[in-house]
């Protein structure tokens, strides 16, 4: 059986090689798609790990700060810090935007953190590749290396320019965007304040309102104008607890006493997976299913074509007494050999091209093993049509042909 299949493969090795390469590229795309999903999950895990928090405290009844908008007063951390079991409570802001650097725009998640003595607090980058942490209250930034920025580079965020003083690694958002850390006050201005023209028009509309033209109201008008140029909101407060503290008890106390929503790590992970990654996961699943069907169709077609090309040879084998099991095994071995060639090409191409993708692609051995099993199964099923055709061949064709 082995010699029959091997000799037939050698006889038409060109078709096998080129078909295996085409099949391999499809398998490579399949492995990369699975790696993209793994990378998205790993980005979410990295986001939670790098935050260094035990609890994420956000606006009541919201899924913030990553899945939806959340707004808290920036003095909420004081009340949280006073709760039993709380060791640290840090204000943070998160927003994704296009950051300007020289002649290029780069998409990044801008994170506002409190600089100075609070180094190492939740929300801070855990380690630096180069440079130093933010020490000043304004216009300094620490950037992830994936941004392509270098120490000393100048970037523009809204109306202000920042100097990159530190570089970190693997600090990304749930969607894979690299993070840029800036002082909290600067981040509040960038996220919540309006531009100059919008403020001017709003002041003009407020001054033209008859309500504010009555005696004794100018003080209120000045307060409204001041509120348009300042912001005291944050997206979340990251809380770190004492090791002996009861996580669920503290979270319940925050919801009951402070009327805020506190998420544990497991809950926040579920939010990321079910709200941010779920749709992409379904799309990737559809692509994988389509690629599997296309791969099966290609294998079935090439094996069927090879079988049709040697109908007389199969008839001769039957005429000399070769059993149907031997003929079926020969065709099955050819299909499996095609699958092995395709998987080898696919694994090599996926490993080579994965680092070139703009999104993080995580290739794990488990997916490779699962892929090999599925490829072998698809090839075996795809050979059924050719086997049925071969078994129906009349031995008399060997004489009549």
ABEGO torsion letter per residue (X at the ends): XAAAAAAAAAAAAAAAAAAAAAAAAAAAAAAAAAAAAAAAAAAAAAAAAAAGBABBBBBBGBAOAAABBBBBBAAAAAAAAABBGBABBBBBBBBBBBBBBEABBBBBBBBBBBBEAABGBBGBBABBABEBBBABABGBBBBBAAAGBBBGBBBBBEABBBBBABBBBGBBBAAGBBBBBBBAAAAAAAAABBBAAAAAAAAAAAAABAAAABBGAAAAAAAAAAAAABBABBABBBBBBBAABBAAAAAAAAAAAAGBBBBBAAAAAAAAAAAAAAAAAAAAAAAAAAAAAAAAAAAAAAAAAAAAAAAAAAAAAAAAGBBAAAAAAAAAAAAAAAAAAAAAAAAAAAAAAAAABABBBBBBAAAAAAAAAAAAAAAAAAAAAAAAAAAABBAAAAAAX
